[in-house]
Amino acid sequence: CSCAVPAEVGRALRFLRGESWAFSAMRLTLLVAVATQALDANPITKVVSLIREMKTELEHDGEQEQNVYDKYACWCEKTSASKAKAIDDAKELVDSLADKVRESKGLAASLAGKLATVHASLAQAIEDQETATKAREAEREAFAKEDEKLADAIDQVTKAGGELDSPGAKAKLLAITSKLQAISRSPRLSALQTLEASAPLAVKQAKGIVADMKETFEGNRAANQKVEAEKVRLYKELMLAKGKEIDQARKLVREYEEEVADARQTAARTVESREDTLEQIAADEKFFTDTVASCKEKASDHTEQVKLRQAELDGVYEAINVLESPEARGLLSAATSNFVQVSMTSRNARATAVGALREQASRSQLVSSVLAMVNSGVSFQDVQDKIDDMLKVLKQKEEQDVKDKDECVAKTNSNLRKADTLSAAVGRIQKRLDGARHLQADIEAAIEAQQAKQDEQQDLISEAETDRDEAHRRYESNLKDDEDAVTVLGKAIKAMEPTPALLQQRGSRALVSKANSVVELLKHIQTNLEKEIEQEKQQEEDDAAAYEKQEEDNTATLDAIKQRKSDLSKDLSETRSDAESEEQDLTNEEDRKGKVTTLLEDIKPGCDWLLSNYDKRRKQRQEETQGLYTAKEILGGSMSPSAAAGFLQK
């Protein structure tokens, strides 16, 4: 027979080798019709050979397409996994940035509160300085006037003493007494005016009075100067302390202002970074969604292509069966006179088939079963029917394996993504929970610190109150003693005042001076005590005012501590609530993750076995299928034993 392919057959083959490769039974029937009309000797064998070539090309193209799709599927899996991880990482970063924003804003608010407190302290310290300075100026002016007055009095008394030592002092006694009365209202000076200038003791008494007055003035001036020096010292110490307090407050103001600015800037940058991350998440999620959709679409297209290619191969196999069936050979043999017929007896045909099948049985278990049926005497037609059943079963197994593989891959990938997502969620929740617990511990420590400050401040208030009460009791006791002493001195003075006059009347002039000195001394002591009483009262008023101011400040500080403690308690309650919520979320996510992990563990053995043996099982089915088709052709008489062996060895 000729090996050349007539033009009609070539056109039929080109029709069959179109882009779709979708061979239908009608096209194969058309091919058979064209081939039987155009071919010369034994055309069936030639057509079958051409169709086998087409089948080989179909299988080769299918393998290439499968390789391309496998690479694409791998890219889909890796890309979606990496993008999902990037999204989870970004979401975790968003949570972290949100925590950082809250921390920065909280820090800024806390620092702003401290800054306000320092500003208030600074303003109070400046006000205290100004108040103290004004008070010091007033005291200094009062002291200067009093000191000038005492200095002038001392000068006048000194001059008076000098005049009393000069000749003619007796004649000047009344004039000197008048000058001294301008300085002091002492009753002793009034007593001098009653004395006669010629009295022998008048000048001597005047000198004693002048000496006492000078001593009193000098003592008062020295006491005033001492008090002034002490006030100056206290003022300087106060100004120094307040100056340090102001410097420290201003330093704290600068530091807190910088820290507040930094905290607010950090919060602003973090908010911006969080917004950028959210935008990136949105873009990544869109890319992820589009990629998954595209990959699913490609997977669906690939599955459809696989089905179409399998349909094409089924058509090829069916065409071979049609062309090699006894009915087709009979029809084609009757239609052409050039058809080469092979005459064989049933016995020779069975022997030939057994010989050909025996060569293939070592390569295929199913062919071995076919050989067993042939050896047992089963008719060729029944054996071919059994082969068709075997081919259907192989096809069903192939479809089931493909379905099982796709389900395994889909379930595994889906659950792996779920597990990764849940792991990331668990990590984020655990991180937030740890942060909440740390924050809770910090707040509890801060509450304890505030409680310690509150106790310390309360102790300070109680101690100040105790000190004030003790000082007030001492004041009242001292005041009563001084007032009683003034009363006693008053009685003594009242009793002694008539004595000089009585002595004068009785002529005991020597005792008059002593009596007057005693009265003056008693009055001097009384006057000093009265001044001390006034000073004690003023000091008590000052101490009471200072205590009230200190008490006000201490109470304000205590209230601030209590308010801060209350705020911290609210924060602690909220933080505990957040921690409990995070713990519940963590438990829920871990439960979900555990279920997904269990599901993965359940499907892993079966899927691992299926995926590791899929290619091997597919290749075995292809070999079994090829062996069955070859056996069917041998039984149909369209392939010689040597041709069958050569075909299978390819």
Secondary structure, DSSP 8 states (H G I E B T S, - for coil): ------HHHHHHHHHHTSSS----HHHHHHHHHHHHHH--SSHHHHHHHHHHHHHHHHHHHHHHHHHHHHHHHHHHHHHHHHHHHHHHHHHHHHHHHHHHHHHHHHHHHHHHHHHHHHHHHHHHHHHHHHHHHHHHHHHHHHHHHHHHHHHHHHHHHHHHHHHHHSTTHHHHHHHHHHHHHHH---HHHHHHHTS-TT-TTHHHHHHHHHHHHHHHHHHHHHHHHHHHHHHHHHHHHHHHHHHHHHHHHHHHHHHHHHHHHHHHHHHHHHHHHHHHHHHHHHHHHHHHHHHHHHHHHHHHHHHHHHHHHHHHHHHHHHHHHHHHSHHHHHHHHHH-TT-------HHHHHHHHHHHHHHHHTT-HHHHHHHHHHHTT--HHHHHHHHHHHHHHHHHHHHHHHHHHHHHHHHHHHHHHHHHHHHHHHHHHHHHHHHHHHHHHHHHHHHHHHHHHHHHHHHHHHHHHHHHHHHHHHHHHHHHHHHHHHHHHHHHHHHHTHHHHHHHHHT-HHHHHHHHHHHHHHHHHHHHHHHHHHHHHHHHHHHHHHHHHHHHHHHHHHHHHHHHHHHHHHHHHHHHHHHHHHHHHHHHHHHHHHHHHHHHHHHHHHHHHHHHHHHHHHHHHHHHHHHHHHHHHHHHTSS-HHHHHHHHH-
